């Protein structure tokens, strides 16, 4: 018993020590924040990250990485940066970092601006910084060090002119992002050095489609210096490689650059800046800090690690000799020598020849086994053939000429032919005229796909037609050339029939809904008129009679009673007017949609005490009465939903013309509509709004906005006379 107790005590102590060690190990991990200016997936940023982690690989098991992407290639502005600040402040409150690594100018400037509030006292290593000067970090030099990014535009232009000595013009393509503007300043510094050699033409902040046309017209004896096209004039964003891929097919001029991420995608080369080397150098500086050095003791690396790099395929295309390249150049896609290319093969042949006698012995032993395997394979093939022919779906293969080279028995039965009558004929032979035309247009481009789904109508031997859904798998050879298709087809005639019936049923329901809405509006209008005319006139007459009698009564008590009665009659008249307006606002029939909206807004504010901000453009549009009425009813329902469900304190309303449509936007700052409510078939109010929008050929969208609240957007297309 004592032994058991001792054993239990030792076990508890062991567990305690084990947990303590794990906890101590977790606490020893270094916390490193990686703050990137741009977004994940951008090759420049991704390669910087790879370089950083390559240098810190010896410590990877003792580092916790926290990675953030500011995405400033696509989003920018003071408000946006303030939101990033709020996010980081909330996200990393209470976390003490051991080191921060920032990539590119936007992240560095952001870090310096908010250093005291977010990261005070934490060492910072930067990389990828354009136009670096010591004064940039002078205030924070105690905690900051890093690697400057200096693109060698002059070196690239110089080598390009040496490789193409007859060049007359240099076309420079650049955008106006933060990096693009930095590159522009560098360009103006070096232009005078080449002023007597070539003419420079800058294509700045271009529209991509216009730029494609422009590079097609670049005359001979010209070169292109591609700097950046991350964002064009229209605001479209392009990844580095994507912009080059869009331009390369449209030009016959040699393209040079200063960035290594373009290499291998169409540029000849240049004195290139490497994102990987930038990150690797920054990682090396980070390693020194983690090992105890202060940032102030580590000099900033101002000489960017750039290299001459070229693409052999592009050099060959423009007849540039390798002998003209600088000796330290690195060339990709170089063809291998015979020995280098086939060394493994030659060694393998030698080894095979030496071991051939052993192979012969082994083969003789395996002959009997192979015969047994062949017999099993034949049986397996027979089973496969049986399964192939008797499968519930049709199978066939078509060659590059569109001729059927194989089909199963199921397809033959579905078409009403024998297999021999089908094989050897074009697939279009068994299609209707419409499907034949579609197939003839589609088939020449089939080599672009690996798999595609299409629908075709087939004609049986007896003349009847059925629709088949075809899953087409494309088989290519080792060179990527189209060989044949492998197609699985299924008769979907019944399904198509059901779908058509459902479509017609849905359309009928929509028409019924529109009809019922019109009937309802007509009834509401009639009821509103009767209430207003009949009850209103009667109450007015009653009021006049009571007033006449009151003037002729001298008894003060009776006068007071008549005053109370007149007050009640006035209230009834007002109530009748309100009921009539709610049923059918007269503004819709006699004034404009804008007037009706403003009336409804005032009613909403009076009934709910929720203030509304209204913006209606001055270029008002005169819409048909039924369109105005449906817009107004959708607007009424939207405000009703806000009053009932939103718990909002403000509603913003905008109506304006845009791109041939009238847009109505209602946005509140409430709790926001749940996603399940938007999709719920029991949300009858939303369903009615959608049906009203559909009845006037409008689009209706409702969504929960990230900052809180709900946004309703109605877009009504204008006709030519509106």
Secondary structure, 3 states (H helix, E strand, C coil): CHHHHHHHHHHHHHHHHHHHHHHHHHHHCEEEEEEECCCCCCHHHHHHHHHHHHHCHHHHHHEEEEEEECCCCCCCCHHHHHHHHHHHHHHCCCCCCCEEEEECHHHHHHHHHCHHHHHCCCCEEEEEECCCCHHHHHHHCCCEEEEECCCCHHHHHHHHHHHCCCCCEEEEEECCCHHHHHHHHHHHHHHHHHCCCCEEEEEECCCHHHHHHHHHCCCCCEEEEECCCCECCCCCECCHHHHHHHHHCCCCCEEEECEHHHCCCCCCEEEEECHHHHHHHHHHHHHHHHCCCCHHHCCCECCCCEEEEEEHHHHHHCCCCHHHCCCCCEEECCCCCHHHHHHHHHHHHHHHHHCHHHHHHHHHHHHHHHHHHHHHHHHHHHHHHHHHHCCCCEEEEEECCCEEEEECHHHHHHHCCCHHHHCCCEHHHHECHHHHHHHHHHHCCHHHCCEEEEEEEEECCCCCEEEEEEEEEEEECCCCCEEEEEEEEEECHHHHHHHHHHHHHHHHHHHHHHHHHHHHHHHHHHHHHHHHHHHHHHHHHHHHHHHHHHHCCCCHHHHHHHHHHHHHHHHHHHHHHHHHHHHCCHHHHHCCHHHHHHHHHHHHHHHHCCEEEEEECCCCCCCCHHHHHHHHHHHHHHHHHHHHHHCCCEEEEEEEEECCEEEEEEEECCCCCCHHHHHCCCCHHHHHHHHHHHHCCCEEEEEECCCCCEEEEEEEECCCCC
